[in-house]
């Protein structure tokens, strides 16, 4: 299961409303950086071509995930943080063993 905090759900819903379209978000991982993996987040506008996708509904947000990414993401929570001038989505994932020094990639 992947969940979102209240503030993250609000930000996602606001973004979908501003975009004027969207069913939810897709989260996943890609190979990159010093530690090997980085999170991806993108908006899903239609379910066509979404074969073999697991999905969850949490706080009114539909979350799409490729089954092969669940090994890395199961149990993760998506939050939204604002720190000074910086703000954005934060991934809280107990599957992480460590992150690289710059915080862009992680290892499981």
QUIJOQUI-V533934 format. One record per helix or strand of 2 or more residues. SS is the DSSP state (a for helix, b for strand). FROM is the first residue (numbers start at 0). TO is the last residue. If there is no record, write none. Layout:
<<SS FROM TO> <SS FROM TO>>
This chain:
<<b 2 3> <a 5 18> <b 23 31> <b 35 43> <b 52 57> <b 60 65> <a 66 72> <b 76 82> <b 85 91> <b 97 98> <b 105 106>>
